[in-house]
Amino acid sequence: MNFDPQKFFIGLMDFFSILLPGAVLTYLLMGEVGPVVLGDRYTQLAGAQAWAAFLFASYLFGHLVFLLGSWLDEFYGWARGYTLNVQIRRLALRGKLMPWPLRLGLWAVFRTESDHAVRRAEQIKKHLLSPLQADRAVNTFQWSKVWLNVESQPSLQAVQRLEADSKFFRSFVVVLAAVLITWPWHHPGSPLLAFGTAGLLLLALWRYMEQRWKATNQAYWSVLALVARQGQLNFSAPDPQPQGSPTHAGGVVMRGHGTRTRFLLVEANDDPSQWVLPKGHIESTENSVETAVREVHEETGVWARISGELRDVSYSDRGSLITVRIYGMQAVGHGRRRDRHRRHRWLLLPQALTLASHIETRELLQAAAQQSSRRDRV
């Protein structure tokens, strides 16, 4: 029988996800629960009997902790539903930005995750299971693990290692929550230690969500890499856009009202001496409204909602016709921008008109100012 260190580590992590949290919880509760369950015999336990009772209680409580911890997967699923691409879509379609503490928490776990890998893995799953009418029989992550079990055991073990690590911290979130709830009875005069426990709970929750996110993405990346290497699947290219449809989108972003309204300009990507409007290419998975919100955020870090459509601007770039749909946009928040090498500036209208490098940009600034003025009068 061959010894596999990887499988041993995964099994050990799974084991301690049950026994170790159960032991901590048993130690904390044995003074209150022990006499209730064992009665007078509790005070008579010693030596091997005491250890046997402690290990049995640890194993039992560990399974209960593990079961309760599984509900955290529902919380993770909710949070996973608000990755960066979803926040962009929410702001583009509904004009609503999530509160900054939630955005900060989601960024701390998912960074700039935009769900490209999971969407492609879903397409592969649907392509393979649709002939069996079973593409909805299993979620994409579980299907990816089953598929890797058949195609690549080393890839599956990498996923399982991250998943076991996430389960370990998931169980400790439950234990720390139990400690925090029962703290007033055990240590009524130790508020600093209670704050410390609350901090550890948040860190354990952060680590759990981060490791689970890495496990799911590792599964999707592995599936994509194996499919690309095997070259067995062919996906048709997206249908070409109708002639005259916008290829890019961006916006005139404003903040403030009346004569104090300021306008956002950004350095051109290929020429820092030119100042232009934030804009970019429309991806196949988004519409022009979503592109405008995304590009403004990526280039400047500004979250902005659509306030109205201005017009399309067309020009030729290296022999290709570029059509940009420009929207009037209102700044509603600020975050972390992806493009950190390009400067951006907020300017009053006269200053923005002076700094803008192209006549089309100046015309759009004036049109956005007039649109905003009409809206303020209504």
C-alpha positions as CSV (number, residue, x, y, z in Angstrom):
1,M,0.0,0.0,0.0
2,N,1.5,3.3,-1.1
3,F,1.5,6.3,1.2
4,D,0.2,9.5,-0.4
5,P,1.2,12.6,1.6
6,Q,-1.4,14.7,-0.3
7,K,-4.3,12.4,0.6
8,F,-3.0,12.1,4.2
9,F,-3.0,15.9,4.6
10,I,-6.5,16.2,3.2
11,G,-7.8,13.5,5.5
12,L,-6.0,15.0,8.5
13,M,-7.5,18.4,7.8
14,D,-11.0,16.9,7.5
15,F,-10.4,15.0,10.8
16,F,-9.3,18.1,12.7
17,S,-12.2,20.0,11.2
18,I,-14.4,17.8,13.4
19,L,-12.3,16.7,16.4
20,L,-10.3,19.8,17.2
21,P,-13.3,22.3,17.2
22,G,-15.3,19.7,19.1
23,A,-12.5,19.5,21.7
24,V,-12.4,23.2,22.2
25,L,-16.2,23.4,22.5
26,T,-16.2,20.5,25.0
27,Y,-13.6,22.1,27.1
28,L,-15.6,25.3,27.3
29,L,-19.0,23.7,28.0
30,M,-18.0,20.7,30.1
31,G,-18.5,22.5,33.4
32,E,-22.2,23.3,32.5
33,V,-23.2,20.4,30.3
34,G,-21.3,17.6,32.0
35,P,-23.3,17.6,35.3
36,V,-26.6,17.8,33.4
37,V,-25.8,14.8,31.1
38,L,-23.9,12.5,33.6
39,G,-25.3,13.7,36.9
40,D,-23.3,12.7,40.0
41,R,-21.1,10.4,37.8
42,Y,-19.5,13.5,36.3
43,T,-17.5,14.3,39.5
44,Q,-16.3,10.6,39.6
45,L,-14.7,10.6,36.2
46,A,-10.9,10.3,36.3
47,G,-8.1,8.8,34.3
48,A,-9.0,6.8,31.3
49,Q,-12.8,7.2,31.8
50,A,-12.4,11.0,31.8
51,W,-10.4,10.9,28.6
52,A,-12.8,8.6,27.0
53,A,-15.8,10.8,27.9
54,F,-13.8,13.9,26.7
55,L,-13.0,12.3,23.3
56,F,-16.5,11.0,22.8
57,A,-18.0,14.5,23.6
58,S,-15.4,16.1,21.3
59,Y,-16.3,13.9,18.4
60,L,-20.0,14.4,19.0
61,F,-19.8,18.2,19.4
62,G,-17.4,18.3,16.5
63,H,-20.0,16.8,14.2
64,L,-22.6,19.2,15.5
65,V,-20.2,22.1,14.8
66,F,-19.5,20.7,11.3
67,L,-23.2,20.5,10.6
68,L,-23.9,24.1,11.8
69,G,-20.9,25.3,9.9
70,S,-22.4,23.9,6.7
71,W,-24.9,26.7,6.9
72,L,-22.1,29.1,6.3
73,D,-22.0,27.8,2.8
74,E,-25.3,29.5,2.3
75,F,-23.8,32.8,3.4
76,Y,-20.8,32.2,1.1
77,G,-23.2,31.6,-1.8
78,W,-24.9,34.9,-1.1
79,A,-21.6,36.7,-1.0
80,R,-20.3,34.9,-4.1
81,G,-23.4,36.3,-5.9
82,Y,-22.0,39.9,-5.5
83,T,-18.7,39.7,-7.2
84,L,-17.4,42.7,-9.1
85,N,-19.3,41.9,-12.3
86,V,-22.6,41.6,-10.4
87,Q,-22.0,44.9,-8.6
88,I,-21.4,46.5,-12.0
89,R,-24.5,45.0,-13.4
90,R,-26.5,46.1,-10.4
91,L,-25.4,49.7,-10.6
92,A,-25.8,49.8,-14.4
93,L,-29.4,48.4,-14.4
94,R,-30.8,49.6,-11.1
95,G,-28.6,52.6,-10.3
96,K,-27.9,51.2,-6.8
97,L,-24.5,50.9,-5.2
98,M,-23.9,48.5,-2.3
99,P,-22.9,50.2,1.0
100,W,-19.1,50.6,1.2
101,P,-18.6,48.2,4.2
102,L,-20.2,45.4,2.2
103,R,-18.1,46.3,-0.9
104,L,-15.0,46.4,1.2
105,G,-15.7,43.0,2.7
106,L,-16.5,41.5,-0.7
107,W,-13.3,43.0,-2.2
108,A,-11.3,41.6,0.7
109,V,-12.4,38.1,-0.3
110,F,-13.0,38.1,-4.0
111,R,-10.8,41.0,-5.2
112,T,-11.6,41.7,-8.8
113,E,-13.3,38.4,-9.5
114,S,-15.7,38.6,-12.5
115,D,-16.9,35.0,-12.8
116,H,-15.3,34.4,-16.2
117,A,-14.1,31.0,-15.1
118,V,-17.3,29.7,-13.6
119,R,-19.3,30.9,-16.6
120,R,-17.1,29.1,-19.0
121,A,-17.1,25.9,-16.9
122,E,-20.9,26.1,-16.9
123,Q,-20.9,26.2,-20.7
124,I,-18.7,23.1,-20.8
125,K,-20.9,21.3,-18.3
126,K,-24.0,22.2,-20.3
127,H,-22.3,21.1,-23.6
128,L,-21.4,17.7,-22.1
129,L,-24.6,17.0,-20.1
130,S,-27.3,18.4,-22.4
131,P,-27.5,15.3,-24.5
132,L,-28.4,13.4,-21.3
133,Q,-30.8,16.2,-20.3
134,A,-28.9,16.4,-17.0
135,D,-27.1,19.8,-17.2
136,R,-29.2,21.0,-14.2
137,A,-28.7,17.8,-12.2
138,V,-25.6,19.0,-10.4
139,N,-24.0,22.4,-9.7
140,T,-20.9,23.4,-11.6
141,F,-18.5,23.0,-8.7
142,Q,-19.6,19.5,-7.8
143,W,-19.6,18.5,-11.5
144,S,-16.1,19.9,-11.9
145,K,-14.9,17.8,-9.0
146,V,-16.5,14.6,-10.5
147,W,-15.0,15.4,-13.9
148,L,-11.5,16.0,-12.4
149,N,-11.9,12.7,-10.5
150,V,-12.1,10.9,-13.9
151,E,-9.7,13.1,-15.9
152,S,-7.0,14.3,-13.4
153,Q,-6.5,13.0,-9.9
154,P,-3.7,15.5,-9.1
155,S,-6.0,18.4,-10.0
156,L,-8.7,17.1,-7.9
157,Q,-6.4,16.7,-4.9
158,A,-5.3,20.3,-5.2
159,V,-9.0,21.3,-5.1
160,Q,-9.7,19.0,-2.1
161,R,-6.7,20.4,-0.2
162,L,-8.1,23.9,-0.4
163,E,-11.6,22.7,0.4
164,A,-10.4,20.8,3.5
165,D,-8.7,24.0,4.6
166,S,-11.9,26.0,4.2
167,K,-13.9,23.4,6.2
168,F,-11.3,23.7,9.0
169,F,-11.8,27.4,9.4
170,R,-15.6,27.1,8.8
171,S,-15.8,24.9,12.0
172,F,-13.7,27.4,14.0
173,V,-16.1,30.2,13.0
174,V,-18.9,28.2,14.7
175,V,-16.7,27.6,17.8
176,L,-15.7,31.2,18.1
177,A,-19.3,32.3,17.7
178,A,-20.3,29.9,20.6
179,V,-17.5,31.4,22.7
180,L,-18.6,34.9,22.0
181,I,-22.2,34.1,22.8
182,T,-21.4,32.4,26.1
183,W,-18.6,35.0,27.0
184,P,-20.8,37.0,29.5
185,W,-21.3,33.9,31.6
186,H,-17.7,32.8,31.7
187,H,-15.8,36.1,31.7
188,P,-18.2,38.9,32.6
189,G,-15.4,41.4,33.3
190,S,-13.2,40.9,30.2
191,P,-14.5,43.1,27.4
192,L,-11.1,43.3,25.6
193,L,-10.9,39.6,25.4
194,A,-14.4,39.5,23.9
195,F,-13.3,42.0,21.3
196,G,-10.3,39.8,20.6
197,T,-12.5,36.8,20.1
198,A,-14.8,38.8,17.8
199,G,-11.7,39.8,15.8
200,L,-10.6,36.1,15.5
201,L,-14.1,35.2,14.4
202,L,-14.0,37.7,11.6
203,L,-10.5,36.5,10.5
204,A,-11.6,32.9,10.6
205,L,-14.7,33.8,8.5
206,W,-12.4,35.7,6.1
207,R,-10.0,32.7,5.8
208,Y,-12.9,30.3,5.3
209,M,-14.4,32.3,2.4
210,E,-11.1,32.9,0.8
211,Q,-10.1,29.3,0.8
212,R,-13.5,28.2,-0.5
213,W,-13.2,30.7,-3.3
214,K,-9.8,29.4,-4.2
215,A,-11.1,25.8,-4.1
216,T,-14.0,26.5,-6.5
217,N,-11.8,28.6,-8.8
218,Q,-9.1,25.9,-8.8
219,A,-11.7,23.4,-9.9
220,Y,-12.9,25.7,-12.8
221,W,-9.3,26.6,-13.9
222,S,-8.4,22.9,-13.9
223,V,-11.4,22.0,-16.1
224,L,-10.6,24.8,-18.5
225,A,-6.9,23.8,-18.7
226,L,-7.7,20.1,-19.4
227,V,-10.3,20.9,-22.0
228,A,-7.9,23.3,-23.7
229,R,-5.2,20.7,-23.7
230,Q,-7.4,17.9,-25.0
231,G,-9.0,20.2,-27.6
232,Q,-12.2,18.0,-27.7
233,L,-14.8,20.8,-27.5
234,N,-15.5,23.5,-30.1
235,F,-17.6,26.5,-29.3
236,S,-19.0,28.7,-32.0
237,A,-17.8,32.3,-32.0
238,P,-20.4,34.9,-30.8
239,D,-22.6,36.3,-33.5
240,P,-21.1,39.5,-35.0
241,Q,-22.8,42.7,-34.0
242,P,-25.0,44.5,-36.6
243,Q,-23.4,47.1,-38.7
244,G,-23.3,50.4,-36.8
245,S,-23.8,48.9,-33.3
246,P,-21.5,50.4,-30.7
247,T,-18.2,48.6,-30.1
248,H,-17.2,50.7,-27.1
249,A,-18.9,52.5,-24.3
250,G,-18.0,55.2,-21.8
251,G,-19.4,58.2,-20.1
252,V,-19.2,61.8,-19.0
253,V,-19.1,61.4,-15.2
254,M,-20.2,64.3,-13.0
255,R,-20.4,65.0,-9.3
256,G,-22.0,67.9,-7.5
257,H,-24.8,70.2,-8.8
258,G,-25.3,73.5,-10.5
259,T,-22.2,75.7,-11.1
260,R,-20.2,73.5,-8.7
261,T,-20.6,70.4,-10.9
262,R,-17.2,68.8,-11.7
263,F,-16.4,66.6,-14.7
264,L,-14.1,63.6,-14.8
265,L,-11.3,63.3,-17.4
266,V,-8.6,60.6,-17.6
267,E,-5.3,60.3,-19.4
268,A,-5.4,58.5,-22.8
269,N,-4.0,55.0,-22.6
270,D,-1.5,55.4,-25.3
271,D,-0.7,59.1,-24.8
272,P,-0.6,60.6,-21.3
273,S,-0.5,64.2,-22.8
274,Q,-4.1,63.8,-24.0
275,W,-7.2,63.9,-21.7
276,V,-10.2,62.0,-22.7
277,L,-13.4,60.4,-21.3
278,P,-13.2,57.0,-19.7
279,K,-14.4,54.3,-22.1
280,G,-13.5,50.8,-23.4
281,H,-14.5,47.8,-25.4
282,I,-17.9,46.1,-25.0
283,E,-17.3,42.5,-23.9
284,S,-19.4,39.7,-25.3
285,T,-21.0,39.1,-22.0
286,E,-22.2,42.6,-21.3
287,N,-24.2,45.5,-22.8
288,S,-23.1,49.0,-23.4
289,V,-24.5,50.3,-20.1
290,E,-22.6,47.7,-18.1
291,T,-19.4,48.5,-20.1
292,A,-19.7,52.2,-19.3
293,V,-20.0,51.5,-15.6
294,R,-17.1,49.0,-15.7
295,E,-14.7,51.1,-17.7
296,V,-15.2,54.2,-15.5
297,H,-14.6,52.1,-12.4
298,E,-11.5,50.3,-13.9
299,E,-9.9,53.4,-15.2
300,T,-10.6,55.8,-12.3
301,G,-12.0,53.8,-9.4
302,V,-15.2,55.9,-9.5
303,W,-18.5,54.1,-9.1
304,A,-21.1,55.9,-11.3
305,R,-24.7,55.3,-12.3
306,I,-26.2,56.1,-15.7
307,S,-28.2,59.3,-15.7
308,G,-29.0,59.4,-19.5
309,E,-27.7,58.6,-22.9
310,L,-25.8,61.3,-24.9
311,R,-24.8,60.1,-28.3
312,D,-22.5,57.8,-30.3
313,V,-19.1,58.9,-31.5
314,S,-17.4,57.1,-34.4
315,Y,-13.8,57.2,-35.6
316,S,-11.3,55.1,-37.3
317,D,-8.5,53.4,-35.4
318,R,-5.8,51.4,-37.3
319,G,-8.3,50.7,-40.1
320,S,-11.1,49.6,-37.9
321,L,-14.3,51.6,-37.3
322,I,-14.8,52.4,-33.6
323,T,-18.3,53.4,-32.4
324,V,-18.5,54.6,-28.8
325,R,-21.8,55.0,-27.0
326,I,-21.4,57.8,-24.4
327,Y,-23.7,58.2,-21.4
328,G,-24.2,60.9,-18.9
329,M,-23.2,59.5,-15.5
330,Q,-23.4,60.5,-11.9
331,A,-20.7,59.6,-9.4
332,V,-22.1,57.7,-6.4
333,G,-19.0,56.3,-4.7
334,H,-15.3,55.4,-5.0
335,G,-13.4,52.1,-4.9
336,R,-10.1,50.6,-6.0
337,R,-9.3,51.1,-9.7
338,R,-7.6,48.5,-11.8
339,D,-5.6,50.9,-14.0
340,R,-3.3,52.5,-11.5
341,H,-0.9,54.1,-14.0
342,R,-3.3,56.7,-15.6
343,R,-4.1,59.9,-13.8
344,H,-7.6,61.3,-13.6
345,R,-8.9,64.7,-12.7
346,W,-12.2,66.3,-11.5
347,L,-12.6,69.7,-13.1
348,L,-15.2,72.5,-13.3
349,L,-16.7,72.7,-16.8
350,P,-14.5,75.6,-18.1
351,Q,-11.4,73.8,-16.9
352,A,-12.5,70.5,-18.4
353,L,-13.3,72.2,-21.8
354,T,-9.8,73.7,-21.7
355,L,-8.0,70.4,-20.8
356,A,-10.0,68.1,-23.1
357,S,-7.9,67.1,-26.1
358,H,-10.6,66.4,-28.7
359,I,-13.5,68.5,-30.0
360,E,-15.8,65.5,-29.6
361,T,-14.9,65.4,-25.9
362,R,-15.7,69.1,-25.5
363,E,-19.0,68.7,-27.3
364,L,-20.0,65.7,-25.0
365,L,-19.0,67.7,-21.9
366,Q,-21.3,70.5,-22.9
367,A,-24.1,68.1,-23.8
368,A,-23.8,66.4,-20.4
369,A,-23.8,69.7,-18.6
370,Q,-27.0,70.8,-20.5
371,Q,-28.6,67.5,-19.7
372,S,-27.8,67.8,-16.0
373,S,-29.0,71.4,-15.9
374,R,-32.4,70.3,-17.4
375,R,-32.7,67.5,-14.9
376,D,-31.9,69.8,-12.0
377,R,-34.7,72.2,-13.1
378,V,-37.3,69.5,-13.3
